[in-house]
Amino acid sequence: MTGAIYARYSLDNQREESIEGQLRECRAFAEKNDIQIDGTYIDRALSAKTDNRPDFQKMIKESGKWIFDVVIVWKLDRFARNRYDSAHYKAMLRKNGVKGISATEAI
């Protein structure tokens, strides 16, 4: 199985170092679950209250190219804070045959 990692931190209360922690945990999750990471998408200092995030949009677009089977996030709130956006983009991923997975939250 192939995967991509999406990591993000907002201006509010996180720092650049939090990206490294997210990537470390997502990579460990991938290794434990035999997922080969083929891409990493990172948005720095951008809130998930909006979908105006360049790497997030790139990831959504590339999910339609069958490059990866799953998108791994550290926590689901990295993906979206807004319920509508969360449902909308998860549906887009599903439509493209891609599953969204949290490395730290069992759902």
ABEGO torsion letter per residue (X at the ends): XBBBBBBBBBAAABBAAAAAAAAAAAAAAAAAAGBBBABBBBBBGBBAABABBAAAAAAAAAAAAGABABBBBABAAAABABAAAAAAAAAAAAAAGBBBBBAABBX
